[in-house]
Amino acid sequence: MDHIETILAQEFVEKLKSDGLRNDEMLLDVRSEFEAKIMAPDCDSLHVPLHKIKVSDIRSDIEGKTLYVLCKSGVRAMKAAEVLHEAGKHNLVVIEGGLNSCCQCDIPLKGEETSPSPETQERLKDEAQKSVTLFMAQHAQGQ
């Protein structure tokens, strides 16, 4: 999409490690509650699962800020950015490859299980799919 910027995971991780996020920047994590609890970037962020994104609910948190949008692989982040852009939000930057790619670049992590077990990885996969399914169902109904 030409109206939504992207950033390589490596560039985002380097930015976090060297400068951190400025006051006019924010990380928006659109993964499920479970995904964010298990493992998340170790930086200040706003967590709103994709299927719960409503600009009216988060407008005061994001007003005037560049949003770096993150999910597991980039798909949900782009969907969230599209919803936000359609609602009039600009300065959106999707992190390409999501947290998966950020982890390959050694992003600092926090959470309950920063090296997820095979069982947890399976649940993370299920949670991601459930999030997309809920989002698609809402948008099919015009919400």
VOKEMI-869571 format. One record per residue: residue number from 1; x, y, z of N, C-alpha, C in turn. Coordinates in Angstrom, 2 decimals, decimal comma, m for minus. Last residue first. Layout:
BEGIN
+-----+---------+---------+---------+---------+---------+---------+---------+---------+---------+
!   k !    n.c1 !    n.c2 !    n.c3 !   ca.c1 !   ca.c2 !   ca.c3 !    c.c1 !    c.c2 !    c.c3 !
+-----+---------+---------+---------+---------+---------+---------+---------+---------+---------+
! NUM !       X !       Y !       Z !       X !       Y !       Z !       X !       Y !       Z !
...
+-----+---------+---------+---------+---------+---------+---------+---------+---------+---------+
//
This chain:
BEGIN
+-----+---------+---------+---------+---------+---------+---------+---------+---------+---------+
!   k !    n.c1 !    n.c2 !    n.c3 !   ca.c1 !   ca.c2 !   ca.c3 !    c.c1 !    c.c2 !    c.c3 !
+-----+---------+---------+---------+---------+---------+---------+---------+---------+---------+
! 143 !  m18,64 !   m3,77 !   10,80 !  m18,34 !   m3,07 !   12,06 !  m17,11 !   m2,23 !   11,93 !
! 142 !  m19,52 !   m5,35 !    8,69 !  m19,51 !   m3,90 !    8,55 !  m19,24 !   m3,14 !    9,82 !
! 141 !  m19,27 !   m8,02 !    8,68 !  m20,56 !   m7,51 !    9,19 !  m20,62 !   m5,98 !    9,12 !
! 140 !  m16,71 !   m8,26 !    7,88 !  m17,72 !   m8,79 !    6,98 !  m19,11 !   m8,29 !    7,37 !
! 139 !  m15,43 !   m7,28 !   10,09 !  m15,44 !   m6,45 !    8,89 !  m16,42 !   m6,97 !    7,85 !
! 138 !  m15,80 !   m9,40 !   11,89 !  m16,31 !   m8,06 !   12,21 !  m16,43 !   m7,22 !   10,95 !
! 137 !  m14,47 !  m11,46 !   10,56 !  m15,90 !  m11,58 !   10,83 !  m16,52 !  m10,21 !   11,12 !
! 136 !  m11,84 !  m10,51 !   10,59 !  m12,52 !  m10,68 !    9,30 !  m14,04 !  m10,78 !    9,50 !
! 135 !  m11,32 !  m10,56 !   13,37 !  m11,24 !   m9,31 !   12,61 !  m12,04 !   m9,42 !   11,31 !
! 134 !  m11,55 !  m13,31 !   13,92 !  m12,44 !  m12,34 !   14,57 !  m12,48 !  m11,02 !   13,81 !
! 133 !   m9,44 !  m14,26 !   12,28 !  m10,81 !  m14,72 !   12,06 !  m11,81 !  m13,74 !   12,68 !
! 132 !   m7,22 !  m13,07 !   13,48 !   m7,56 !  m12,74 !   12,09 !   m9,02 !  m13,11 !   11,80 !
! 131 !   m7,33 !  m14,34 !   16,00 !   m7,38 !  m12,89 !   15,89 !   m7,81 !  m12,45 !   14,49 !
! 130 !   m6,96 !  m17,02 !   15,30 !   m8,23 !  m16,60 !   15,92 !   m8,40 !  m15,09 !   15,80 !
! 129 !   m4,32 !  m16,95 !   14,41 !   m5,40 !  m17,28 !   13,48 !   m6,75 !  m16,83 !   14,02 !
! 128 !   m3,04 !  m16,32 !   16,82 !   m2,90 !  m15,43 !   15,67 !   m4,04 !  m15,68 !   14,67 !
! 127 !   m3,71 !  m18,56 !   18,36 !   m4,16 !  m17,23 !   18,78 !   m4,10 !  m16,24 !   17,62 !
! 126 !   m2,33 !  m20,59 !   16,98 !   m3,79 !  m20,62 !   17,07 !   m4,36 !  m19,25 !   17,43 !
! 125 !    0,31 !  m19,74 !   17,45 !   m0,19 !  m19,86 !   16,07 !   m1,72 !  m19,84 !   16,06 !
! 124 !    0,38 !  m20,00 !   20,22 !    0,60 !  m18,69 !   19,61 !    0,06 !  m18,68 !   18,18 !
! 123 !    0,08 !  m22,78 !   20,44 !   m0,99 !  m21,90 !   20,93 !   m0,85 !  m20,50 !   20,34 !
! 122 !    2,54 !  m23,54 !   19,37 !    1,30 !  m23,98 !   18,73 !    0,13 !  m23,10 !   19,16 !
! 121 !    4,27 !  m22,40 !   21,23 !    4,33 !  m21,96 !   19,83 !    3,05 !  m22,35 !   19,09 !
! 120 !    3,64 !  m23,92 !   23,46 !    3,31 !  m22,50 !   23,45 !    3,32 !  m21,97 !   22,03 !
! 119 !    4,70 !  m26,37 !   22,62 !    3,28 !  m26,26 !   22,96 !    2,83 !  m24,80 !   22,91 !
! 118 !    7,45 !  m25,75 !   22,30 !    6,64 !  m26,16 !   21,14 !    5,13 !  m26,05 !   21,40 !
! 117 !    8,07 !  m22,71 !   24,23 !    8,10 !  m24,16 !   24,05 !    7,29 !  m24,52 !   22,81 !
! 116 !    9,62 !  m19,57 !   23,49 !    8,43 !  m20,41 !   23,68 !    8,68 !  m21,89 !   23,40 !
! 115 !   11,45 !  m17,62 !   24,98 !   11,84 !  m18,73 !   24,09 !   10,73 !  m19,77 !   24,20 !
! 114 !   10,08 !  m15,97 !   26,67 !   10,72 !  m15,35 !   25,51 !   11,36 !  m16,36 !   24,57 !
! 113 !    7,60 !  m16,06 !   28,45 !    8,30 !  m17,17 !   27,82 !    8,97 !  m16,66 !   26,54 !
! 112 !    6,54 !  m13,72 !   29,57 !    6,59 !  m14,95 !   30,37 !    7,47 !  m16,03 !   29,78 !
! 111 !    8,47 !  m10,73 !   28,81 !    7,30 !  m11,60 !   28,81 !    7,54 !  m12,87 !   29,60 !
! 110 !   10,57 !   m9,03 !   26,46 !   10,06 !   m9,21 !   27,81 !    8,86 !  m10,14 !   27,70 !
! 109 !   13,54 !   m8,55 !   24,43 !   12,20 !   m9,07 !   24,70 !   11,87 !   m9,05 !   26,18 !
! 108 !   15,34 !   m6,86 !   21,92 !   15,19 !   m7,12 !   23,36 !   13,73 !   m7,49 !   23,65 !
! 107 !   15,91 !   m8,57 !   18,86 !   15,20 !   m7,50 !   19,55 !   15,14 !   m7,84 !   21,05 !
! 106 !   17,50 !  m10,11 !   16,99 !   17,82 !   m9,99 !   18,42 !   17,18 !   m8,79 !   19,10 !
! 105 !   16,55 !  m10,63 !   14,53 !   17,49 !   m9,51 !   14,63 !   17,83 !   m9,20 !   16,09 !
! 104 !   14,68 !  m12,52 !   14,94 !   15,86 !  m12,94 !   14,19 !   16,95 !  m11,86 !   14,23 !
! 103 !   12,74 !  m10,90 !   16,10 !   13,46 !  m11,87 !   16,94 !   14,73 !  m12,37 !   16,24 !
! 102 !   11,80 !   m9,57 !   13,85 !   12,50 !   m8,81 !   14,89 !   13,30 !   m9,74 !   15,79 !
! 101 !   10,46 !  m11,64 !   12,54 !   11,68 !  m11,08 !   11,95 !   12,48 !  m10,28 !   12,96 !
! 100 !    8,36 !  m12,03 !   14,44 !    9,19 !  m13,15 !   13,98 !   10,52 !  m12,62 !   13,43 !
!  99 !    7,11 !   m9,59 !   14,62 !    7,97 !   m9,99 !   15,73 !    8,86 !  m11,17 !   15,33 !
!  98 !    7,09 !   m8,63 !   11,11 !    6,61 !   m8,65 !   12,48 !    7,63 !   m9,09 !   13,51 !
!  97 !    7,61 !   m8,30 !    8,47 !    7,96 !   m9,58 !    9,06 !    7,59 !   m9,71 !   10,52 !
!  96 !    7,96 !   m4,83 !    8,86 !    7,93 !   m5,98 !    7,94 !    8,39 !   m7,25 !    8,64 !
!  95 !    5,98 !   m2,81 !   10,62 !    7,26 !   m3,51 !   10,75 !    7,19 !   m4,79 !    9,94 !
!  94 !    4,46 !    0,02 !    9,24 !    4,33 !   m1,40 !    9,55 !    5,72 !   m2,03 !    9,58 !
!  93 !    3,66 !    3,11 !   10,25 !    4,81 !    2,37 !    9,75 !    4,66 !    0,92 !   10,20 !
!  92 !    1,88 !    6,09 !    9,78 !    1,81 !    4,67 !   10,12 !    2,98 !    3,95 !    9,47 !
!  91 !    1,01 !    8,76 !    9,41 !    2,25 !    8,43 !   10,12 !    2,21 !    7,01 !   10,66 !
!  90 !   m2,53 !    9,05 !   10,06 !   m1,39 !    9,02 !    9,15 !   m0,15 !    8,72 !    9,98 !
!  89 !   m5,92 !    8,32 !   10,31 !   m4,62 !    8,32 !   10,97 !   m3,52 !    8,21 !    9,92 !
!  88 !   m8,43 !    8,05 !    9,13 !   m7,78 !    9,36 !    9,12 !   m6,44 !    9,44 !    9,82 !
!  87 !   m9,51 !    5,60 !    8,83 !  m10,14 !    6,45 !    9,84 !   m9,44 !    7,80 !    9,98 !
!  86 !   m7,78 !    4,45 !    7,06 !   m9,13 !    4,76 !    6,58 !   m9,87 !    5,68 !    7,55 !
!  85 !   m5,65 !    4,04 !    8,86 !   m5,51 !    5,01 !    7,78 !   m6,88 !    5,42 !    7,24 !
!  84 !   m6,70 !    2,00 !   10,49 !   m6,34 !    3,30 !   11,06 !   m6,24 !    4,38 !    9,99 !
!  83 !   m6,96 !   m0,03 !    8,58 !   m8,13 !    0,44 !    9,33 !   m7,86 !    1,83 !    9,90 !
!  82 !   m4,26 !   m0,31 !    7,81 !   m5,27 !    0,07 !    6,82 !   m6,53 !    0,62 !    7,50 !
!  81 !   m3,11 !   m1,14 !   10,20 !   m2,70 !    0,14 !    9,61 !   m3,72 !    0,61 !    8,58 !
!  80 !   m4,34 !   m3,66 !   10,44 !   m4,59 !   m2,62 !   11,44 !   m4,24 !   m1,24 !   10,88 !
!  79 !   m3,20 !   m4,93 !    8,21 !   m4,66 !   m4,77 !    8,29 !   m5,02 !   m3,66 !    9,29 !
!  78 !   m0,51 !   m4,86 !    8,95 !   m0,94 !   m4,13 !    7,76 !   m2,44 !   m3,92 !    7,78 !
!  77 !   m0,62 !   m6,50 !   11,22 !   m0,15 !   m5,12 !   11,35 !   m0,60 !   m4,29 !   10,15 !
!  76 !   m1,34 !   m8,95 !   10,16 !   m2,31 !   m8,23 !   11,01 !   m1,91 !   m6,77 !   11,17 !
!  75 !    1,10 !   m9,44 !    8,71 !   m0,20 !   m9,41 !    8,06 !   m1,22 !   m8,62 !    8,88 !
!  74 !    3,42 !   m9,65 !   10,25 !    3,21 !   m8,45 !    9,43 !    1,83 !   m8,33 !    8,82 !
!  73 !    3,79 !  m11,62 !   12,13 !    4,49 !  m11,75 !   10,85 !    4,30 !  m10,57 !    9,90 !
!  72 !    2,73 !  m10,66 !   14,60 !    3,66 !  m11,78 !   14,57 !    4,47 !  m11,82 !   13,27 !
!  71 !    2,86 !   m7,09 !   14,55 !    2,14 !   m8,32 !   14,87 !    3,17 !   m9,45 !   14,80 !
!  70 !    2,99 !   m3,55 !   14,85 !    3,63 !   m4,85 !   14,96 !    2,62 !   m5,96 !   15,21 !
!  69 !    3,63 !   m0,31 !   13,74 !    2,60 !   m1,32 !   13,96 !    3,23 !   m2,71 !   13,84 !
!  68 !    4,46 !    2,70 !   14,94 !    5,11 !    1,50 !   14,40 !    4,17 !    0,37 !   14,75 !
!  67 !    3,11 !    5,83 !   14,43 !    2,86 !    4,50 !   14,99 !    3,65 !    3,45 !   14,22 !
!  66 !    3,85 !    9,02 !   15,42 !    4,12 !    8,03 !   14,40 !    3,94 !    6,67 !   15,06 !
!  65 !    1,30 !   11,08 !   16,90 !    2,45 !   10,18 !   16,98 !    2,60 !    9,34 !   15,72 !
!  64 !   m1,02 !   12,56 !   17,05 !    0,23 !   13,26 !   16,79 !    1,47 !   12,38 !   16,82 !
!  63 !   m2,68 !   10,21 !   19,04 !   m2,75 !   11,52 !   18,39 !   m1,37 !   12,16 !   18,27 !
!  62 !   m2,78 !    7,89 !   20,49 !   m1,98 !    7,90 !   19,26 !   m1,91 !    9,25 !   18,57 !
!  61 !   m4,38 !    8,26 !   22,73 !   m3,07 !    7,63 !   22,89 !   m2,17 !    7,81 !   21,68 !
!  60 !   m6,73 !    9,32 !   21,68 !   m5,92 !   10,16 !   22,57 !   m4,53 !    9,58 !   22,78 !
!  59 !   m7,68 !    7,09 !   20,09 !   m7,29 !    8,37 !   19,49 !   m6,38 !    9,19 !   20,41 !
!  58 !   m8,72 !    4,69 !   20,90 !   m7,28 !    4,91 !   21,12 !   m6,78 !    6,25 !   20,61 !
!  57 !  m11,45 !    4,73 !   20,34 !  m11,00 !    4,28 !   21,66 !   m9,54 !    4,60 !   21,95 !
!  56 !  m11,61 !    5,52 !   17,69 !  m12,21 !    6,38 !   18,72 !  m11,74 !    5,99 !   20,12 !
!  55 !  m10,48 !    3,35 !   16,36 !   m9,74 !    4,61 !   16,46 !  m10,30 !    5,49 !   17,56 !
!  54 !  m10,29 !    0,22 !   17,45 !  m11,30 !    1,25 !   17,18 !  m10,59 !    2,57 !   17,40 !
!  53 !   m9,39 !   m3,05 !   17,48 !   m8,94 !   m1,72 !   17,04 !  m10,15 !   m0,85 !   16,70 !
!  52 !   m9,87 !   m5,64 !   18,12 !  m10,41 !   m4,63 !   19,03 !  m10,02 !   m3,21 !   18,64 !
!  51 !   m8,59 !   m7,32 !   16,38 !  m10,06 !   m7,33 !   16,33 !  m10,69 !   m6,32 !   17,28 !
!  50 !   m5,85 !   m6,83 !   17,15 !   m6,40 !   m6,40 !   15,86 !   m7,92 !   m6,31 !   15,87 !
!  49 !   m5,37 !   m5,69 !   20,51 !   m5,52 !   m6,78 !   19,54 !   m6,24 !   m6,28 !   18,28 !
!  48 !   m3,23 !   m3,35 !   21,52 !   m4,65 !   m3,44 !   21,18 !   m4,78 !   m4,56 !   20,14 !
!  47 !   m0,87 !   m1,89 !   23,47 !   m1,32 !   m3,20 !   22,99 !   m2,83 !   m3,15 !   22,78 !
!  46 !    1,68 !    0,30 !   23,07 !    0,24 !    0,24 !   23,26 !   m0,19 !   m1,09 !   22,67 !
!  45 !    4,85 !    0,36 !   24,78 !    3,99 !    0,11 !   23,64 !    2,53 !    0,19 !   24,06 !
!  44 !    8,25 !    0,61 !   25,58 !    6,89 !    1,09 !   25,83 !    6,06 !    0,84 !   24,58 !
!  43 !    9,97 !   m2,53 !   25,20 !    9,88 !   m1,07 !   25,05 !    8,45 !   m0,67 !   25,37 !
!  42 !   10,76 !   m5,31 !   24,35 !   11,01 !   m4,66 !   25,64 !   11,12 !   m3,15 !   25,43 !
!  41 !    8,22 !   m7,00 !   22,55 !    9,41 !   m6,14 !   22,54 !    9,54 !   m5,43 !   23,88 !
!  40 !    7,02 !  m10,04 !   24,13 !    6,81 !   m8,73 !   23,51 !    8,11 !   m7,97 !   23,46 !
!  39 !    5,38 !  m12,99 !   25,00 !    6,60 !  m12,40 !   24,49 !    6,28 !  m11,10 !   23,77 !
!  38 !    3,02 !  m13,57 !   26,51 !    4,11 !  m14,55 !   26,40 !    5,42 !  m13,88 !   26,02 !
!  37 !    1,39 !  m11,34 !   26,17 !    1,77 !  m11,75 !   27,52 !    2,99 !  m12,69 !   27,47 !
!  36 !    0,96 !  m11,28 !   23,43 !    1,68 !  m10,16 !   24,06 !    2,16 !  m10,52 !   25,46 !
!  35 !   m0,52 !  m13,66 !   23,09 !    0,76 !  m13,46 !   22,40 !    1,59 !  m12,38 !   23,09 !
!  34 !   m2,81 !  m13,11 !   24,66 !   m1,92 !  m14,21 !   25,01 !   m0,55 !  m14,01 !   24,37 !
!  33 !   m3,98 !  m10,97 !   23,23 !   m3,57 !  m10,80 !   24,63 !   m2,54 !  m11,86 !   25,02 !
!  32 !   m2,69 !  m10,86 !   19,83 !   m3,66 !  m11,21 !   20,86 !   m3,09 !  m10,97 !   22,25 !
!  31 !   m1,18 !   m7,92 !   18,29 !   m1,31 !   m9,36 !   18,52 !   m2,32 !   m9,61 !   19,64 !
!  30 !   m0,55 !   m5,33 !   17,77 !   m1,92 !   m5,75 !   17,47 !   m2,10 !   m7,26 !   17,60 !
!  29 !    1,14 !   m2,77 !   19,23 !    1,18 !   m4,22 !   19,12 !   m0,25 !   m4,72 !   18,93 !
!  28 !    2,63 !    0,06 !   18,36 !    1,28 !   m0,47 !   18,51 !    1,34 !   m1,95 !   18,21 !
!  27 !    4,96 !    2,23 !   19,64 !    4,78 !    0,89 !   19,09 !    3,35 !    0,46 !   19,39 !
!  26 !    5,37 !    5,65 !   18,80 !    4,80 !    4,63 !   19,66 !    4,76 !    3,30 !   18,91 !
!  25 !    6,70 !    8,98 !   18,96 !    6,62 !    7,66 !   18,33 !    6,06 !    6,66 !   19,33 !
!  24 !    7,35 !   11,28 !   20,23 !    6,31 !   11,37 !   19,21 !    6,19 !   10,07 !   18,40 !
!  23 !    9,43 !   10,62 !   21,89 !    8,14 !   10,94 !   22,50 !    7,00 !   11,00 !   21,49 !
!  22 !   11,12 !    7,85 !   20,21 !   11,00 !    9,24 !   20,66 !    9,62 !    9,45 !   21,28 !
!  21 !   12,45 !    4,72 !   21,11 !   11,36 !    5,46 !   20,48 !   11,30 !    6,86 !   21,08 !
!  20 !   16,03 !    4,23 !   20,77 !   14,72 !    4,00 !   21,39 !   13,65 !    4,75 !   20,62 !
!  19 !   18,54 !    4,38 !   19,63 !   17,87 !    5,61 !   20,04 !   16,61 !    5,38 !   20,88 !
!  18 !   19,55 !    1,62 !   19,51 !   20,40 !    2,81 !   19,53 !   19,72 !    4,04 !   20,12 !
!  17 !   17,49 !   m0,26 !   19,70 !   18,73 !   m0,47 !   20,45 !   19,57 !    0,80 !   20,55 !
!  16 !   15,52 !    0,78 !   17,97 !   15,23 !    0,55 !   19,39 !   16,50 !    0,47 !   20,22 !
!  15 !   16,98 !    0,78 !   15,55 !   16,45 !    2,03 !   16,10 !   16,18 !    1,88 !   17,59 !
!  14 !   17,41 !   m1,96 !   15,22 !   18,57 !   m1,06 !   15,38 !   18,13 !    0,26 !   15,99 !
!  13 !   14,73 !   m2,75 !   14,89 !   15,50 !   m3,24 !   16,04 !   16,72 !   m2,36 !   16,29 !
!  12 !   14,15 !   m1,45 !   12,47 !   13,39 !   m1,13 !   13,67 !   14,17 !   m1,55 !   14,92 !
!  11 !   15,97 !   m2,69 !   10,73 !   16,05 !   m1,24 !   10,94 !   15,31 !   m0,84 !   12,22 !
!  10 !   15,03 !   m5,33 !   10,87 !   16,40 !   m5,02 !   11,29 !   16,55 !   m3,52 !   11,58 !
!   9 !   12,49 !   m5,11 !    9,74 !   12,63 !   m5,48 !   11,15 !   14,01 !   m5,10 !   11,66 !
!   8 !   11,98 !   m2,28 !    7,66 !   12,53 !   m3,61 !    7,84 !   12,70 !   m3,88 !    9,33 !
!   7 !    8,91 !   m0,62 !    7,47 !   10,30 !   m0,58 !    7,91 !   10,76 !   m2,02 !    8,06 !
!   6 !    6,53 !    1,13 !    5,43 !    7,02 !   m0,08 !    6,09 !    8,47 !    0,17 !    6,51 !
!   5 !    3,67 !    3,33 !    5,23 !    5,09 !    3,02 !    5,14 !    5,39 !    1,68 !    5,79 !
!   4 !    0,86 !    3,65 !    3,32 !    1,34 !    3,14 !    4,61 !    2,80 !    2,74 !    4,42 !
!   3 !    0,18 !    4,30 !    0,80 !   m0,08 !    5,30 !    1,82 !    0,38 !    4,86 !    3,22 !
!   2 !    0,61 !    2,15 !   m0,89 !    1,48 !    3,31 !   m1,04 !    1,27 !    4,36 !    0,04 !
!   1 !    0,85 !   m1,17 !    0,00 !    0,00 !    0,00 !    0,00 !    0,89 !    1,24 !    0,00 !
+-----+---------+---------+---------+---------+---------+---------+---------+---------+---------+
//
